[in-house]
Structure formats: C-alpha cells, structure tokens
Amino acid sequence: MIILLVFLLCFLLLISHAELGESTWELSRKEEFQFEHQLINLQKSAIKSIQTDGDIYDCIDFYKQPGFNHPFWKNTTFQMKRKLFMEAMKTNVNLPVSTIGLKDGGCPYGTVPIMRIDEDGLTRAKMNSKILYLTEPGYHYAILQTKPDLTRKIEGIQAAFSCFNAKGVDESQYSSFRMTLSNNLDSIKTGLTVNPLLFKDNKTRLFTQVVMDGRRQCFNYLCPGYIQLNPQIPLGWPVDTISVIGGEQYVMKLQVLKEYINRGANTTELVWTLRVEAVENSILGFWPTKVFSKLSEFGNYADWGGEVYSPLDQPSPAMGTGIRPLGHKWSTAYSAHSRFVALAYHEADLQSKFESPNDTEVYESDSKSYSILDIGHKSKMPGDYLIIYDGPGGIQSN
C-alpha cells in the first residue's frame, strides 16, 4: 500500500503539471498521425525485440512509449516521468518468473513490451473501431449486468476468466469473455478474446477496449494516453495455458481499479489501473482518468460475460466451447465462465474493497443460441461468485 501511495503521489505531481480541461482524449489529425507513425516504427527504437509464437514484442524505453505522446503528458518534465518510472518499477521488481507473459523475465529493466504493429495491423484495428451497442445487429451477448442506477459509484470491477479457446471464429468475427465498466458513453472493457480481424490469428488473447464519449473506440496500445508499466505481460499477449473441455482448467483474474490519493480538502487525482492477479496482483498499466469525460471519477454500470460478433450473412461463432449451459445441467469444465465476479464501490475515506455484485440481472440477446446462468456462491472460497455463459452460435440473417 505504501508503494502504491508513493506511486500515485508521483502521478499526482505529473498531472499537476498538465493544464487540462474536463476531458483530454481527442487528438488533432496531426497528433493522431504522429501517434500512429510512432506505433508502426517502434522497432527502430527498440532496446530488444522478443519473438514468440509468431508475435514480435519490442522492448521500448519506458519514457519513449507511445502513450507519453498524448497531449495529456505534453507539459510533463523528464524528472516527473523519472519519479513515476522509479515507483512504478517497484511494483514489478523481484517478482517470481511467471507462468504467463513473456518468457525469461520479459523486457530488460527500464523498458516495457509493446506488440509490434504494421500498417496492415493498424488498418485492421481501425476496422474494429466501430462503436457498438447491445442492440445492434450482429452483436450477441450473454451477460450479468447491473440494473440501471445513475447514482451508483463503482471504483473497480473484477473477474477470473476461463481460458477456453473459441473454435470456428472466422476472420470477420470475434468471440470474447470480458467485463465492462462504464459511465454514460465512456467505458473500459477487458478480458480474453479470439479476434482474427484484430490479431490475424485464432489465439485466445488478453485485450483492452476503450470507448470515449461514444465517439471513439480503440484497442490495447492504440489507445492514446495508456501507459504500460509491466515488463513481462503485454496487452495482446496470447494465453499459452488453454483450458481443456472436460479436463484441466485455467483462469486469468483481472481487475480494473480506481487508484487515488488525496491532494487536499475535497481534491483527488485518479487513474484507472489494469491488474492481473497471477503475479502478486501486478499492475500492467493505467489510463489517466482525465482523458475521460464521464468516467473521470466513477462508473455507474458494469457487466460480465460473453460477447460475440458476426456479419449478418455469416453464422455466428461459438461463445466459448459451444456447449450451452441449461438449468441445472452445467459444469465449469464444459462451458466458458467467470469466477470471483465482483465490484468495488466508493466508500468515503475508506479504501475500496471488492464484494460480490447485487442488484443485477442477466441479459441474453439470443437465448436459443447463447445462455448465461447466474450461479452465485457455489464454493467455500470467499468471494467466489460464479457465472457460466456459452452457446453454439449459428445465428444468421440473409
């Protein structure tokens, strides 16, 4: 906790040097071009490049990562970035060699891994950038969601996702296990996905997706302002321990959590951190909350579960294993699921604590093809709140 407070104090100093309006997400055409140009030319400044199973991750100097090119950081001095770096590295130093992420400890000290992207990859990402809503044709959901309440103050979401690999996902489709935190038209989504259009393969991968003001959507490192902290676990990383249907099971526990520190009377400075609870609850990176408008302080809606997309003229893919859970006939060994589903609510003068969700409801956009079961607490482990969601798909409209 002391490390986190010091880390956030450094961030407080950083943002006190940036004169910002309420939301600073938008880039000018010139700034966006410069950001994209840096992304597709990262290998030129890489300290080291790691090639693994068809992917290339460039180890970039912490201070030179693309996220720092966002106007949010333009008035930040090197000394301030240095303080941020030193405290951030303390959250990842002396960690055991993980079974997830890049091998041999990942990137060298002082650098962070960023998946290499070329112009084709950039084009693919832009094709994925359409803003989507629950009721749009082609999108299918089986989720547990909070009921409408504009006064709700959410400071974090959590879930441990089953690491299945959805089969039969064509190039123009995707199938995801994910969770979403939102406020109005701002949202942060993270989880595991099979998305051939975005990644050019059918591997199950860690992903993030951010929507700002309902006008712009981006994925992973293509989101301006995101700062990578972890040297071993990059966004877009392919899960290498896949669950076996009816056999050995693996999960990845993720959190999106608001971290904040008091600056003075009635004044706080905030970041949304992305954490993975596999390496001592390590922080992967963060988004400054001030790049958002409505999500600059709290969320008021959350959901967890499965999401599938397919063009209307193609049969929709499986949501997970393709085995739809029905009534009392369900098993975590045979269907996609999330455990330890939880929310962290705002509590004045207290640290946020995760707790099982209440005031929720299930939503199935196509109940004949995809189902979700709100199982609740079915084990003796504290906080082990379970939902199961899956289905064979096959929905098609001519």
N, C-alpha and C positions, 0 to 999 in steps of 0.2 A: 504493500500500500504506500509506503514511503517513497519507493521508486516511482510509482505511478503519479503521486502528487508532485514530485520534483519534475517528472516528465511533462506534466500538464502545466506546471508553473512556467517551464521554458516555452511551451506553446503559447501561454498567455502573453509572455513577453513578445513572442513573434507577432501575434495578431494585433498587439497594441501598436505595432509599427506600421500596420496596414490600414489605411484610411478607407473603410468600406461602407457601402450602403447596406440596406437590409439583405440583399441577395447579390452575389457577385459571380454567378455561374457563367453568364453569357460571355462568349468570346467574339471579338470582331473577326471579319473574314481574314484579315492579315494574321491575327493571333492564332486562329484555327489552322491556317495553312502552315505557320511556323511549328505549331504543336505536332501536326501530322507529319511534317517533314522530319522532325527530330525522331519521331517514333520509328519511321521506316529506315532511318540511318543510324540507329543506336549501335550497330556492330562496329562502326567507325571509332566509337569512343569506349568500347567495352574493355575492361581490365582483363576479363576472362570470359570465354564462351563455353557453356556446358551443353553438350548434345546428348539427348537421352530419348530413345524410342521414337525417333522421328522429329522431336521438337528441339529447338535451339533456344537457350536462355542466356541472354547477355548480362554479365555482371557489371552494373553501371555504378560509377561513383555516386554515393548517396546524394551529394549536393547537385549532381547533374541529371538526376532522373527527371523525366518529362513533367511530372506533376508540379515541380517548382516553377515551371514556365507560366503557370496560371497567373493572371493579374493579381489574384489574392496575395501572392507572395512577392510582388514586384518591389515593395519597399523593405523587404526583409534583408538585413545585413548578413554577411557571412558569419559573423560572430554569433548571431542569434541562431542561424542554422546549425552552427557547431554545437551550441548548447543543446539544441533539440536532438542532434545526432548522438551525442555522448550519453544522454539519458535514455534515449530510445534503445541504443545498443545494450544497455544494462539489462533490459527486459529480455534479451535473447542470448546473453553471454552464458557460457558454462552449461548450456542445455545438453542433455544426452543426445547421442545420434538417434534421430527419429526414424521410425519405420515409414513415415510419409515424407513427401517432399523430395528435393534433390539429394542425391547420394553424396557421401563423403563430406558432410557438413555444409553443402551448398556453396554459396559465393564467399570469397575472401572477406575478411573483416574490413568494414568501411564501404562495402558495395552491397547492392541489392539486385535480385534477379528479376528481369523483365523478359517475357516471352517475345522472341523476335517476330516481327510482322512485316510483310512486304506490301506492295501496292495492291496485290490481289486480296490479301488478308484484310486490308483497310476497306476495300470495296465490299467485301463480304460482311464486315462489321456494320457498314452503313446500310446494307440491305436488311440487317436485323434491327435497324434503329426505329422502325415504325412503332409509334406509341399504341399500345394495345389496352383494351378494356375487357372486363369479364364477359360482356355480352356480344363481343364482336364475332362474326362467323369465322370458323376455322380454329378458334381457340377453345380448348376444353379443359375443365377444372374439376378436381375432387379435393376440396379443401375444408379445413376447420377455420372459421373466421370469427372475429369479434363482432358482436352486434353493434349497430350504429350508436355512437355516443361521442359527440363533438367535445365533451368536457373531459374525456379520458386523457390521461397524461402518461404515455408509455416512454420509458427510458431505455428499454432493451428487449430483445427477443432472442430465443434460444431454441435449438433442436439438434438432436443427433440423428443424422440421415443414414438410412440403409444404403450400402454401396453396391446396389444392383446395377447391371448394365442393360438398359432397354434395347431390345432387338427390333430389327426391321424399321429403323428410322432412316428414311431417305434423305437425300441432300437438301431438299427444301423444307424439311420438317425438324422438330425438336421434341424432346421428352425430358422433363425436369422434375426433380424433387427439391423443393425450395421453401423459403419463408420470406415474408414481406413485412416491412414496417413502413407506414405511410402517414401522411397528414395532408389532406386535400389532394393536390396534384403532384406532390413531392413523394418519392418513395425510394427505399433501398431494398433490393432483393438479393439474396444469396443462397447458395445450395450447390447441388450437383446436377449436371446436365449432360445429355447426349445431343450435340448440336452440330451436325456436319456442315451446315452453311457457315457457321462462325469459325469452326476449328478445322474443317476439311478432313474429319475422320469421325468414327463412331465410338470413341472412348468416353467413359464417364469422367467428367472434369469439374473441378471447383470453379465457380463463376460468381461474378457480381454484376448487377444490373441496376443502374440508377436512372430515375426519371426526375426531371426538374420542371416544375410549373406546367406539366403536361405538354411541354413544347419540345423537349429534347430528351433523348434516351441514349445511353451509352453502356458499354460493357468493359469490365476489367480495367486495363491501363488506358483505354481510350476515353476514360472519364477525367477531364482536366481537373487538377487540384488534388487528386488522390495521391497520397504519399505511402510508398512501400517501406516497411520497417524490417520485416523478417528476411534474413539472408538465405533461408532454406526452402520456404514454402511460397512459391509464386502464384499469382492468380492465373487461372487457366491450366493449372497442374493436373495431369491425368491420374486418377486413383489407380494404384497398382495392386491393391488388395480388394478384389471384387467378390461380393457375396455369392455363394453357390446356392441355387434353388434346392431347398430341402437339406442343405448341408451347412458348412461353416459360414457364419455371418460376421460382417464387418460394418462398422458405423463410423461416421465422422461428425463430431459435435462442434457446431458453430455458434457464435454469438455476435450480435450487433449490439453494442452497448454505448450509451452516452457517458463520457467521462468529463468531469467538470471540476473546477476549483473556484472558490470564492475570491473575487478580486477586491471586494469591499462591500459596503452596505448595498444590498439588492443588486449586486453586479456579479455575473458569472461569465466565464468563457468556456466554450464547449467544443468537443469533437465527437464524431461517431466512429468508434473503433470496431474493426473486424478481428475477432479472436477465433482461434481453433484450440479446442481442449483436447489436444493429443500430445502437445509439447509444453507441459506445465502452463496450460491456458495462455499460450503465447499470442501477442498482438501481431497480426500480419501487416496491418496498415490502418490508415484512417482517412476520413473525409472531414475537412473543416465544416462545421455546421453552418457557417455564414455563407457558404456557397449555395445554400438552400434558402427558400423563402418561408414556406410553412413548416418545414421540417428542421427549422433552425434551433428549435428548443425541445419539442416533444413530438411523439407520434400519437395519433388517436385511433389507429386501426392496425390490426395485424392479422396475418393468415399463414397457415402452414399446410403443405400437402403437395399434390401432383398437378402438373401443368403440361399440356401437350398442344402443339400447333401442327396443322397440316393444311395445304391449299385445298380448297373445296372440291377439286376434281380428283383428289387422291385419297385413298383410305387412310384414316388417321392411325398413327402407330400405337404400340402398347405404352402404357404409362409406366410400367416397371417390368415385372416378369410376364405380364399379360394375364395373370391369374387374379380374377376379380374377387375380393373378399365379400362374403354374403352372410349376414346374420351371425349365427354362432359358428359358422364354418370359416374360420380364419386362422392363419398362422404367420408369425413374423418370418418364418423360414421360407415362405412361399409367395409373399406379396411385399411390395415396397411399403415402408413405414418410417415413422419418425418417433423417437423416444425422447424423454426429458423435455417435452414441449413446455415452454414457459415464457412468461412475461416479467419484466421488471417495471414496476410503477414508481412514479415520482412520490417521494416522501420528504417533506420539508425537513431540512437539517439532518437527514439520515442518508446513509449510503444505500443505493438501490440494491434490492435483493430479488433474485428470480423466484417466482412462485408459479404454480400450475394455473393455467388460464381458467377463468369463469366468465359467465355472461357471453357464451359463444354459441355458434350454430354451425352445422355442416352445410356445405353447398356443393351440389353435383350438377354440372351443366348438362350432362348427358348420362343419366343414371343407368341406362341399359348397356353402356359401354365402359363407364368408369364409376367406381364406387369409393366411398370413404366411410370408415367406421370410427367413431369417437369412443375408444375403449376406456380411456381414463387410466386410473391406477390399477395395474394388474400384477405388480411385483412388490417385493418388500423393500426395494431400494428407494430411498427418499427422493421425491420429485420425479419418479419415473412415470411420466404421463405419456400414454401411447395413443397414436392414431395410425390406422392402416388404410392405404389408398392404392388402387391399382385397377387394371382393366385391360382387355384385349384391343380396344380401339375398333377400327374398321368403319368409322363413320365417313360417309362420302356423299357429296351433293353434286349433281350434274348441272 
